[in-house]
Amino acid sequence: MDHIVEPHVLIIEDSKSIVTELERRVSDDLGFTCECAETLAEARQLISASSERFFCAVADLHLPDTHDGEIVDILREAGIPTVVFTSGIDENLRKAILDKGVSDYIVKDGMAVTHLLDTLDRLWRNRGVNVLVCDDSRSFLEHTATVLRRRMFTVRTVSNGQDALDLLERESFTVAVMDYAMPGMDGLTLVRKVRSIKSMDDLSIIGVSSAENETLSVWFLKAGANDFLNKPFQIEELVSRVELNVIMLERLHKLRELDAVRTKFMGVVAHDLRNPINGIKGFAQLMLESGDELDKDKVEMLTIIRDAAAGMRGMVDDLLDISVIRSGRLQVRCQTTDLNTLVRKRISMSRFEARRKNIELDERLESLPDVPADADRIAQVVDNLLSNAIKFSTPGTTITVSLLREDGQAVVTVCDQGPGLPKEEQRLLFRDYHKGSAAPTGGETSTGFGLVIVNNVVKAHGGRVWVDSEPGQGACFGFALPME
């Protein structure tokens, strides 16, 4: 049925109200095309005209011209997957319709239409999902494959662990069902080997076994399986476990796609904001430097506009950097770099902001051999640490900037005499969007991105970052870069 490009559903139901509701909901909610029959005879006509156009049928067992479920046999002969829609079911009826090879059965209750829509949507989506079943029992392979194919999965089967491993290396699967007791390589060993090439984000593994070992499920999960089933299991149990794992991966991949779109959007917006912000800042500066007679109030307003634009430009630059980091495009171009000169220059450029708050910058810089580093990116790191220290330091205090060699690494630290940080906050500082409880002492703004950028840039150099702080005793931020 791979040739079907538009989902058509055949609804066979003698209740006009149910048909109307199903036709409306299937069309509106799922976008599927419906064709309806109220009798067995009408259904025969639609099926004989062109059964291939239907990807699925929804069938009531009791129709005016038949009451013994004959419609299910007709649909099976036509090769149309069927969902039985019945007003009641007992164990005998359940077994009978499952033996006929239906895709599912749904009882007409208050949630029946919602459940039916979910089932149809799931069946349509399953057509693009590959499932691997690995077991040395031919009967189990055939039974499991048949059950899953009724749910429209594409199923591949192998009888030993090595074949499963080889197939997973060559082809893409969403779920793998793996038995424990197999010759050559047992299921636990297979799971461990698979996890070395496929993460839980890429493949869900369901372990199965008939062994009477109460802890086997634990060992499967510890080895890297997502789920476990004891043999023998019911058809519905297998289907539910497989589909829940498929749904989990689908939602994970959807979240990743949405995150990528958000990151791209954030980068585009930030990039487009740069020019107008630069224009505002530039024109304000030109007016301040024009030589025109400006009264005190105008000078103050222009200064506020210029400084606000500069702050906004800093935020935009942070957003662009975060966009690059989140998209995996952060690159560092390492060249031999004199860290002593670089750090001293960044301190010099920060002195104006420090003087505005009556803060002293104390340099303690050793002369070190040149290190391999991206000078622009490391300058950005130092600027972020200095800016944060000035932002959170109390006026009249001192910030100490140190550079030294330690254990074959160049170590830079920026230590302030601010309010410090509680231990529970320190481990969160280098995460996205986190802002600590401490407030800037001069009303400065913060995006919460600065330390995230610092962390990612330093790690891209093969280095590390840290913070050492106690409440009321200031904070010391540091990073270390390999000397070679």
C-alpha positions as MATLAB code, in Angstrom:
seq = 'MDHIVEPHVLIIEDSKSIVTELERRVSDDLGFTCECAETLAEARQLISASSERFFCAVADLHLPDTHDGEIVDILREAGIPTVVFTSGIDENLRKAILDKGVSDYIVKDGMAVTHLLDTLDRLWRNRGVNVLVCDDSRSFLEHTATVLRRRMFTVRTVSNGQDALDLLERESFTVAVMDYAMPGMDGLTLVRKVRSIKSMDDLSIIGVSSAENETLSVWFLKAGANDFLNKPFQIEELVSRVELNVIMLERLHKLRELDAVRTKFMGVVAHDLRNPINGIKGFAQLMLESGDELDKDKVEMLTIIRDAAAGMRGMVDDLLDISVIRSGRLQVRCQTTDLNTLVRKRISMSRFEARRKNIELDERLESLPDVPADADRIAQVVDNLLSNAIKFSTPGTTITVSLLREDGQAVVTVCDQGPGLPKEEQRLLFRDYHKGSAAPTGGETSTGFGLVIVNNVVKAHGGRVWVDSEPGQGACFGFALPME';
ca = [
       0.000    0.000    0.000;
       3.055    2.277   -0.340;
       1.534    3.911   -3.433;
      -1.093    5.710   -1.310;
      -0.181    9.406   -1.159;
      -3.419   10.797    0.295;
      -5.080    9.025    3.227;
      -8.580    7.738    2.389;
     -10.606    6.098    5.159;
     -13.556    3.802    4.574;
     -16.172    4.177    7.331;
     -18.713    1.355    7.553;
     -21.369    2.242   10.141;
     -25.194    2.113   10.129;
     -25.728    4.939   12.636;
     -26.182    8.183   10.696;
     -25.242   10.346   13.690;
     -22.016    8.401   14.247;
     -21.158    8.531   10.540;
     -21.726   12.293   10.455;
     -19.555   12.872   13.512;
     -16.771   10.555   12.326;
     -16.741   12.025    8.833;
     -16.516   15.563   10.225;
     -13.817   14.841   12.792;
     -11.673   12.650   10.539;
     -11.779   15.339    7.861;
     -11.333   18.386   10.124;
      -8.906   17.006   12.698;
      -6.800   14.686   10.560;
      -7.282   16.026    7.039;
      -8.176   12.540    5.776;
     -10.752   11.874    3.056;
     -13.701    9.722    4.118;
     -16.011    7.461    2.142;
     -18.955    5.998    4.016;
     -21.176    2.946    3.792;
     -24.170    2.087    5.997;
     -24.620   -1.530    4.870;
     -22.521   -4.519    3.887;
     -23.762   -4.173    0.316;
     -22.692   -0.534    0.067;
     -19.309   -1.419    1.518;
     -18.866   -4.200   -1.080;
     -19.499   -1.703   -3.863;
     -16.921    0.788   -2.572;
     -14.343   -1.952   -2.012;
     -14.848   -3.571   -5.412;
     -14.577   -0.200   -7.180;
     -11.011    0.366   -5.949;
      -9.900   -1.104   -2.648;
      -6.339    0.198   -3.133;
      -7.352    3.796   -2.415;
      -8.153    3.022    1.225;
      -5.288    3.020    3.677;
      -7.637    1.904    6.459;
     -11.247    1.018    7.249;
     -13.358    1.664   10.340;
     -16.010   -1.022   10.609;
     -18.961   -1.691   12.883;
     -19.518   -5.440   13.337;
     -23.317   -5.213   13.284;
     -24.828   -3.911   10.057;
     -28.454   -4.148    8.835;
     -27.617   -6.897    6.348;
     -25.121   -8.850    8.539;
     -24.525   -9.415   12.232;
     -21.683  -11.896   12.372;
     -18.729   -9.634   11.598;
     -18.580  -10.748    7.969;
     -17.433   -7.250    7.010;
     -14.051   -7.878    8.697;
     -13.441  -10.928    6.508;
     -14.321   -8.966    3.384;
     -11.952   -6.150    4.319;
      -9.162   -8.636    5.085;
      -9.604  -10.328    1.709;
      -9.378   -6.883    0.066;
      -6.149   -6.165    1.942;
      -7.544   -3.153    3.818;
      -6.283   -2.750    7.421;
      -9.283   -2.563    9.714;
     -10.165   -0.897   12.994;
     -13.267   -2.501   14.534;
     -15.654    0.072   16.043;
     -18.021   -1.829   18.306;
     -20.600   -1.026   20.966;
     -19.352   -3.725   23.326;
     -16.700   -6.390   23.646;
     -15.954   -9.420   25.790;
     -12.991  -11.775   25.903;
     -14.424  -14.135   23.282;
     -15.146  -11.313   20.844;
     -11.732   -9.757   21.506;
      -9.991  -13.022   20.661;
     -12.163  -13.567   17.603;
     -11.478  -10.191   16.012;
      -7.762  -10.322   16.842;
      -7.620  -13.736   15.177;
      -9.039  -12.079   12.078;
      -5.963   -9.829   11.967;
      -7.531   -6.431   12.674;
      -5.280   -3.440   13.311;
      -7.191   -2.464   16.452;
     -10.593   -2.428   18.111;
     -12.309    0.486   19.846;
     -15.361    0.367   22.096;
     -18.031    3.016   21.552;
     -17.967    5.037   24.745;
     -17.592    8.686   25.686;
     -13.994    8.831   24.436;
     -14.469    6.551   21.428;
     -14.159    9.210   18.720;
     -11.008   10.690   20.277;
      -9.470    7.236   20.591;
     -10.385    6.425   17.011;
      -8.809    9.627   15.698;
      -5.629    8.915   17.649;
      -5.535    5.386   16.236;
      -6.015    6.478   12.624;
      -3.385    9.178   12.981;
      -0.980    6.695   14.563;
      -1.552    4.101   11.843;
      -0.837    6.650    9.137;
       2.350    7.812   10.881;
       3.514    4.234   11.489;
       3.894    3.730    7.740;
       7.209    5.601    7.918;
       8.558    3.860   11.028;
      11.119    1.042   10.778;
      11.151   -1.625   13.503;
      13.764   -4.359   13.925;
      12.898   -7.639   15.679;
      15.736   -9.917   16.793;
      14.999  -13.440   18.103;
      16.256  -16.929   17.328;
      12.699  -18.303   17.463;
      11.144  -18.318   13.982;
       7.612  -18.528   15.393;
       8.211  -15.501   17.621;
       9.699  -13.525   14.744;
       6.761  -14.307   12.482;
       4.162  -13.563   15.149;
       5.746  -10.286   16.253;
       6.339   -9.098   12.707;
       2.725   -9.894   11.761;
       1.330   -7.986   14.757;
       3.471   -4.926   14.052;
       2.772   -4.950   10.317;
      -0.943   -4.863   11.100;
      -0.144   -1.552   12.768;
       1.499   -0.522    9.482;
       5.083   -0.554   10.748;
       7.853   -1.534    8.344;
       9.382   -4.571   10.059;
      12.714   -6.311    9.526;
      13.606   -9.553   11.312;
      16.937  -11.202   12.167;
      17.677  -14.375   14.113;
      20.924  -13.470   15.910;
      22.677  -10.573   17.580;
      25.456  -10.107   15.049;
      23.016   -9.754   12.163;
      21.043   -7.221   14.210;
      24.204   -5.243   14.945;
      25.255   -5.261   11.287;
      21.802   -4.142   10.156;
      21.638   -1.321   12.703;
      25.007   -0.040   11.515;
      23.794    0.079    7.885;
      20.175    1.164    8.181;
      18.000    3.457   10.261;
      15.449    2.066   12.728;
      13.246    3.741   15.328;
      12.621    0.736   17.603;
      14.416   -2.582   18.073;
      12.818   -5.527   19.896;
      15.564   -7.847   21.221;
      15.272  -11.255   22.851;
      17.588  -12.279   25.682;
      18.322  -15.962   24.999;
      20.083  -16.167   21.628;
      23.089  -18.223   20.519;
      26.443  -16.497   20.116;
      25.434  -13.128   21.555;
      22.753  -12.765   24.197;
      20.364   -9.833   24.342;
      22.208   -7.960   27.085;
      25.491   -8.045   25.166;
      23.671   -6.958   22.034;
      22.069   -3.988   23.806;
      25.457   -2.834   25.130;
      27.046   -3.092   21.673;
      24.132   -1.267   20.058;
      24.333    1.532   22.598;
      27.948    2.117   21.568;
      26.685    3.177   18.119;
      23.089    4.282   18.758;
      22.032    6.559   21.614;
      18.619    6.547   23.290;
      17.851    9.682   21.286;
      18.241    7.726   18.040;
      16.892    4.252   18.809;
      14.513    2.807   21.397;
      15.259   -0.747   22.509;
      12.686   -3.108   24.022;
      14.112   -6.221   25.667;
      12.025   -9.403   25.762;
      12.519  -12.738   27.460;
      10.699  -15.831   28.656;
      13.373  -16.546   31.270;
      12.097  -16.778   34.841;
      14.565  -14.237   36.156;
      13.033  -11.453   38.221;
      16.000   -9.123   37.714;
      16.464   -9.622   33.969;
      14.365   -6.552   33.245;
      16.702   -4.564   35.507;
      19.792   -5.766   33.628;
      18.226   -4.880   30.294;
      17.435   -1.364   31.488;
      20.902   -0.992   33.018;
      22.464   -2.119   29.735;
      20.647    0.672   27.874;
      17.212   -0.669   26.940;
      14.239    1.679   27.122;
      11.661   -0.953   28.015;
      11.173   -4.653   28.760;
       8.473   -7.272   28.103;
       8.072  -10.748   29.551;
       7.018  -13.537   27.195;
       4.287  -14.421   26.592;
       2.655  -11.027   26.205;
      -0.637   -9.852   24.802;
      -0.811   -8.332   21.321;
      -2.061   -5.009   22.666;
       0.775   -4.869   25.184;
       3.440   -5.264   22.505;
       1.792   -2.692   20.247;
       1.383   -0.177   23.076;
       5.010   -0.484   24.198;
       6.367   -0.098   20.675;
       4.140    2.869   19.874;
       4.873    4.644   23.166;
       8.579    4.418   22.391;
       7.974    5.690   18.858;
       5.940    8.622   20.189;
       8.693    9.469   22.682;
      11.312    9.696   19.918;
       8.975   11.612   17.606;
       8.351   14.228   20.293;
      12.061   14.464   21.070;
      12.895   15.048   17.413;
      10.072   17.583   17.130;
      11.415   19.491   20.123;
      14.849   19.516   18.505;
      13.380   20.876   15.284;
      11.499   23.588   17.174;
      14.629   24.479   19.125;
      16.582   24.778   15.879;
      13.891   27.053   14.433;
      13.910   29.166   17.604;
      17.688   29.435   17.513;
      17.678   30.448   13.854;
      14.914   32.991   14.454;
      16.797   34.441   17.427;
      19.925   34.831   15.294;
      18.060   36.484   12.403;
      16.269   38.952   14.692;
      19.466   39.812   16.556;
      21.346   40.336   13.300;
      18.639   42.624   11.908;
      18.576   44.691   15.109;
      22.265   45.550   14.908;
      22.020   48.258   12.239;
      19.209   50.351   13.801;
      20.836   50.090   17.236;
      24.201   51.160   15.825;
      22.437   54.052   14.105;
      20.803   55.237   17.337;
      24.081   55.029   19.227;
      26.056   56.703   16.437;
      23.648   59.617   15.963;
      23.466   60.235   19.718;
      27.275   60.311   19.889;
      27.493   62.647   16.871;
      25.071   65.084   18.469;
      27.077   65.016   21.700;
      30.297   65.718   19.790;
      28.840   68.185   17.274;
      29.965   71.298   19.135;
      26.429   72.694   19.194;
      25.289   74.476   22.286;
      23.309   71.846   24.210;
      21.753   72.509   27.572;
      22.344   70.134   30.464;
      19.035   68.281   30.029;
      19.693   67.544   26.335;
      23.198   66.336   27.061;
      21.801   64.049   29.758;
      19.093   62.666   27.447;
      21.524   62.060   24.591;
      23.926   60.353   26.973;
      21.137   58.087   28.222;
      20.156   57.267   24.620;
      23.771   56.489   23.673;
      24.378   54.326   26.745;
      21.051   52.506   26.347;
      21.877   51.769   22.704;
      25.300   50.490   23.723;
      23.634   48.204   26.259;
      21.177   46.949   23.656;
      24.047   46.303   21.239;
      25.711   44.171   23.913;
      22.518   42.167   24.354;
      22.188   41.683   20.596;
      25.795   40.493   20.375;
      25.081   37.997   23.163;
      22.005   36.737   21.317;
      24.033   36.248   18.139;
      26.705   34.327   20.043;
      24.101   32.135   21.730;
      22.516   31.462   18.335;
      25.893   30.351   16.976;
      26.546   28.170   20.039;
      23.119   26.514   20.043;
      23.330   25.741   16.322;
      26.685   24.018   16.799;
      28.515   26.544   14.598;
      30.880   27.968   17.226;
      34.404   27.929   15.828;
      37.684   29.047   17.352;
      40.650   29.967   15.181;
      43.666   29.447   17.359;
      46.899   31.347   16.804;
      49.845   32.041   19.090;
      48.526   34.632   21.526;
      50.192   36.754   24.193;
      47.694   36.420   27.047;
      49.510   38.962   29.212;
      49.061   41.691   26.603;
      45.501   40.608   25.830;
      44.343   40.631   29.460;
      46.089   43.926   30.204;
      44.355   45.559   27.228;
      40.918   44.280   28.318;
      41.528   45.642   31.828;
      42.472   49.008   30.382;
      39.283   49.120   28.333;
      37.200   48.307   31.438;
      38.695   51.001   33.652;
      36.246   53.696   32.527;
      33.225   51.625   33.650;
      35.009   50.751   36.884;
      35.807   54.416   37.666;
      32.150   55.348   37.193;
      31.419   53.146   40.218;
      34.620   54.073   42.079;
      35.926   50.516   41.672;
      39.651   49.795   41.453;
      41.063   47.189   39.059;
      44.158   45.477   40.472;
      46.409   43.636   37.974;
      48.491   40.636   38.983;
      49.715   39.345   35.649;
      52.639   37.006   35.172;
      54.609   36.875   31.916;
      53.758   33.612   30.182;
      54.781   32.005   26.903;
      52.339   32.504   24.064;
      49.391   30.099   24.057;
      47.268   28.771   21.159;
      44.000   30.721   21.344;
      41.453   32.671   19.355;
      42.377   36.133   20.613;
      39.007   37.712   19.777;
      37.056   34.974   21.568;
      39.296   35.006   24.650;
      39.019   38.792   24.764;
      35.249   38.294   24.786;
      35.619   35.887   27.737;
      37.734   38.335   29.740;
      35.359   41.208   28.921;
      32.388   39.186   30.158;
      34.079   38.321   33.439;
      35.242   41.918   33.996;
      31.825   43.311   33.086;
      30.087   40.958   35.521;
      32.517   41.766   38.298;
      32.008   45.512   37.830;
      28.258   45.068   37.507;
      27.886   43.220   40.826;
      30.613   44.948   42.862;
      29.842   47.513   45.500;
      31.244   51.006   44.782;
      34.547   51.614   46.534;
      35.734   48.003   46.322;
      38.561   46.326   44.377;
      38.491   43.742   41.577;
      41.632   41.641   41.286;
      42.588   40.182   37.912;
      45.265   37.495   37.922;
      47.181   35.595   35.231;
      49.497   32.745   36.152;
      50.807   29.397   34.982;
      49.581   26.325   36.836;
      49.976   22.643   35.931;
      50.761   23.385   32.295;
      47.783   25.721   31.932;
      47.359   29.480   31.650;
      44.948   30.471   34.416;
      42.981   33.739   34.487;
      40.895   34.720   37.503;
      38.657   37.730   38.153;
      37.823   38.170   41.829;
      35.438   40.783   43.197;
      34.281   41.912   46.627;
      30.591   41.758   45.814;
      27.718   39.943   47.571;
      28.930   36.459   46.609;
      26.842   33.493   45.540;
      25.110   30.687   47.424;
      26.407   27.210   46.630;
      23.134   26.044   45.091;
      23.321   28.809   42.467;
      26.921   28.275   41.449;
      26.296   25.070   39.496;
      23.547   26.817   37.483;
      25.519   29.897   36.462;
      26.828   28.513   33.187;
      23.413   27.337   31.980;
      21.167   29.136   29.492;
      18.980   31.973   30.778;
      19.986   31.565   34.412;
      20.250   34.710   36.469;
      21.512   34.619   40.016;
      19.776   36.165   42.995;
      22.359   38.974   43.259;
      21.300   42.252   41.650;
      23.614   44.650   39.776;
      24.691   47.444   42.102;
      24.336   50.229   39.515;
      21.042   49.317   37.854;
      22.783   47.559   34.933;
      20.912   45.071   32.752;
      21.799   41.464   32.066;
      20.676   38.863   29.492;
      21.885   35.882   31.512;
      23.899   34.734   28.479;
      27.351   36.044   29.370;
      28.579   33.079   31.391;
      27.046   30.618   28.924;
      29.176   32.217   26.211;
      32.232   32.150   28.476;
      31.723   28.458   29.215;
      31.283   27.442   25.581;
      34.185   29.511   24.255;
      36.599   28.179   26.866;
      35.471   24.589   26.319;
      35.938   25.039   22.567;
      39.596   25.803   23.420;
      39.857   22.601   25.428;
      39.834   24.558   28.686;
      37.618   24.749   31.750;
      35.753   27.404   33.763;
      34.750   27.603   37.408;
      33.489   29.861   40.162;
      34.519   29.998   43.803;
      32.305   32.025   46.101;
      30.768   32.345   49.534;
      27.787   34.570   50.361;
      29.005   37.948   51.575;
      32.622   37.253   50.584;
      32.693   38.072   46.890;
      33.079   35.770   43.902;
      36.094   34.541   41.983;
      35.525   33.420   38.377;
      38.317   31.711   36.527;
      39.208   29.882   33.352;
      42.193   27.812   32.318;
      43.584   27.251   28.822;
      46.079   24.573   27.798;
      49.534   26.033   27.151;
      50.051   23.732   24.162;
];
